Amino acid sequence: MSINGIYIIIDCQDARWPINFYKWQTFIRSDRHINSVSFNDQTVDGLFVDYRTTCYQDLTATKTVSLPAETSVKPSFNALGRWMHGFVYIDFNNDGDFTDDGELVSYINEGNPDLATDIPIFTTPSTAGTYRMRIKTDWASLDPGGNTGADSTNIYSNNHIIKNGGAIIDLKLVVNSALTSINPTGDAQTGATYYNLNGQRKAEPQRGVNIIRYSDDTTKKVLVK
């Protein structure tokens, strides 16, 4: 694009999945940061989203979460510092934002938050495919781009995500169909209940496809050989 003989490059990708601060913004405090995040038994670590890095991290090229379709998922944040809320978004229609109904899939946004334990269970999409997933630590804001505080132009304003030590991380979510996501297992697992595909409870896993419900209410389809 050229204006008055000056060439301007526009990065259209920047308009997708927006955030409410500059992507190169670094942390201004060191007492709050994210170390890792887990989804059931799958942990994404090595995030290094802390005072040494930028407050926004696009890790979709390097960090992938793979989960079965229509599966109950318990997110868990390993984070330094309390008095922050946690949020999980999925761009179900891949339209470049997380603002459509239902795309905020899990969050704790009130009371005395404990990021390690209090994030509610959510269900993965029913359609297999690749999605963008966003995790956010923030204070009292459902906005996927982050709390803009009392003054959106000032990162030091009251309750701004930057002032509060919040962070935004985008990951790649790969949702597998029920048949391709079955995991092999050979024995019973402690603290779990077992069901066949008709929903009938079984005392122990049967040969074939089983549904396992764990003690934290998450579920998984498994293949017993």
C-alpha positions in Angstrom: 0.0 0.0 0.0 1.4 3.4 -0.9 0.3 6.8 0.4 1.9 9.9 -1.1 4.7 7.8 -2.3 5.3 6.2 1.1 4.9 2.5 1.3 3.0 1.2 4.4 2.8 -2.5 5.3 -0.3 -3.4 7.2 -0.3 -6.6 9.2 -3.9 -7.8 8.8 -3.2 -10.7 11.3 -2.9 -8.1 14.1 -6.6 -7.4 13.7 -7.5 -11.0 14.5 -7.9 -12.1 18.2 -7.2 -8.6 19.5 -5.8 -7.6 22.8 -6.3 -4.3 24.6 -2.6 -3.3 24.9 0.5 -3.3 22.7 1.7 -6.8 22.0 5.3 -5.8 22.9 4.2 -4.6 26.4 6.3 -6.1 29.1 5.4 -6.7 32.8 5.7 -3.9 35.2 5.6 -6.2 38.3 7.2 -9.4 39.2 4.9 -10.9 41.9 2.3 -12.3 39.5 2.9 -14.6 36.5 1.9 -17.9 34.8 4.2 -20.8 34.9 2.0 -23.4 33.2 -1.6 -24.4 32.6 -3.1 -27.9 32.6 -6.2 -29.4 31.0 -7.1 -32.7 32.7 -3.8 -34.6 32.7 -2.2 -32.6 29.9 0.1 -29.8 31.0 1.4 -26.9 28.9 4.6 -25.8 30.6 7.5 -23.6 29.8 5.3 -20.6 29.2 7.6 -18.1 30.9 4.9 -15.5 31.0 6.4 -13.3 33.7 8.4 -10.2 34.3 11.1 -11.3 31.9 8.7 -11.5 28.9 5.8 -9.7 27.2 2.3 -9.8 28.8 0.9 -11.3 25.7 2.3 -14.6 24.2 1.1 -16.1 20.9 2.2 -19.7 21.3 0.0 -21.2 18.7 3.0 -22.3 16.6 4.7 -24.0 19.5 2.2 -25.1 22.1 -0.7 -27.5 21.2 -3.4 -28.9 23.5 -5.0 -32.1 22.0 -8.3 -33.2 23.5 -11.2 -35.5 22.4 -14.4 -34.0 21.2 -17.2 -33.5 23.7 -15.0 -34.2 26.7 -15.2 -32.6 30.1 -12.0 -30.7 30.8 -10.7 -29.2 34.1 -8.4 -26.3 33.5 -5.8 -25.5 36.2 -3.4 -22.6 36.3 0.0 -22.8 37.9 0.5 -19.2 38.7 2.4 -17.0 41.1 0.3 -14.7 43.2 -3.3 -14.7 44.2 -6.1 -12.1 43.9 -6.4 -12.7 40.2 -9.1 -14.3 38.1 -8.6 -17.0 35.4 -10.4 -17.3 32.0 -10.4 -19.8 29.2 -11.8 -18.9 25.7 -12.2 -21.0 22.5 -12.8 -19.4 19.1 -15.4 -22.0 18.0 -16.1 -20.5 14.6 -12.5 -19.4 13.9 -13.7 -15.9 13.1 -10.7 -14.1 14.7 -12.2 -13.1 18.1 -13.5 -14.7 21.3 -16.6 -12.5 21.7 -19.3 -14.8 20.3 -21.8 -16.4 22.8 -20.3 -19.4 24.5 -16.7 -18.7 23.6 -15.8 -17.9 27.2 -15.9 -21.5 28.2 -14.6 -21.3 31.8 -13.7 -18.6 34.3 -13.6 -17.6 37.9 -14.5 -14.0 38.3 -15.6 -13.3 41.9 -14.9 -13.9 45.5 -11.4 -14.8 46.7 -9.9 -16.5 43.6 -7.4 -19.3 43.7 -6.1 -19.8 40.2 -4.8 -23.3 41.0 -8.1 -24.9 41.8 -11.2 -22.8 41.2 -11.5 -22.7 37.4 -14.7 -24.6 36.4 -14.9 -27.6 34.1 -15.8 -27.0 30.4 -16.7 -29.2 27.4 -14.6 -29.4 24.3 -16.3 -28.7 20.9 -18.3 -31.5 19.3 -16.7 -30.9 15.9 -13.1 -32.2 15.4 -10.7 -29.6 14.1 -8.1 -27.0 15.0 -9.1 -24.0 17.2 -7.5 -21.1 18.9 -7.7 -21.1 22.6 -6.9 -18.2 24.9 -6.1 -18.3 28.6 -6.0 -15.1 30.6 -5.2 -14.0 34.1 -6.9 -10.7 34.9 -9.1 -9.0 37.4 -12.9 -8.8 37.1 -13.2 -8.5 33.3 -14.8 -10.9 30.8 -13.2 -9.0 27.9 -10.9 -11.4 26.1 -8.5 -8.5 25.3 -8.0 -7.7 29.0 -9.3 -5.3 31.5 -8.6 -1.7 30.3 -9.0 -0.3 33.8 -10.2 3.2 34.6 -8.3 4.7 31.7 -7.7 2.5 28.6 -4.8 4.7 27.5 -2.9 4.3 30.7 -1.5 0.9 31.7 -1.0 2.2 35.2 -4.7 3.0 35.7 -6.7 1.2 38.4 -7.4 -2.5 37.5 -5.8 -2.3 34.1 -4.6 -5.9 33.2 -1.0 -4.6 33.0 -1.0 -2.8 36.3 -2.5 -5.9 38.0 0.2 -8.2 36.5 -2.2 -10.1 34.3 -1.3 -12.0 31.1 -2.9 -13.4 27.9 -1.6 -16.6 26.2 -3.0 -18.0 22.9 -2.5 -21.8 22.3 -3.5 -24.2 19.5 -6.3 -26.5 20.5 -6.7 -29.7 18.4 -10.0 -31.5 18.9 -10.0 -35.1 17.8 -13.1 -37.1 17.0 -14.3 -39.6 19.6 -13.0 -42.6 17.5 -9.5 -41.2 16.8 -9.0 -39.9 20.4 -9.5 -43.2 22.2 -6.6 -44.0 24.4 -5.5 -47.6 25.1 -5.6 -48.8 28.7 -5.2 -52.1 30.3 -6.4 -51.8 33.9 -8.7 -49.9 36.3 -7.8 -46.5 37.6 -8.1 -45.3 41.2 -11.0 -43.0 42.0 -12.9 -43.5 38.7 -16.2 -44.9 37.7 -16.9 -46.8 34.4 -19.8 -46.7 31.9 -20.5 -48.3 28.6 -21.5 -46.3 25.6 -25.2 -46.7 26.6 -24.5 -44.9 29.9 -24.7 -48.1 32.1 -22.3 -48.1 35.0 -19.9 -51.0 35.2 -17.9 -52.3 38.2 -14.7 -52.3 36.1 -13.7 -51.5 32.6 -15.0 -53.9 29.9 -13.2 -54.8 26.7 -14.0 -52.3 24.0 -14.8 -48.6 24.4 -15.6 -47.3 27.9 -16.4 -43.9 29.4 -14.4 -43.2 32.5 -15.5 -40.5 35.0 -12.8 -39.3 37.3 -13.2 -38.0 40.8 -12.9 -34.4 39.6 -15.9 -35.0 37.3 -13.9 -35.0 34.1 -14.6 -37.8 31.6 -12.7 -39.6 28.9 -13.4 -42.3 26.4 -10.9 -45.1 26.5 -10.3 -48.4 24.7 -9.7 -51.4 26.8 -7.9 -54.2 25.0 
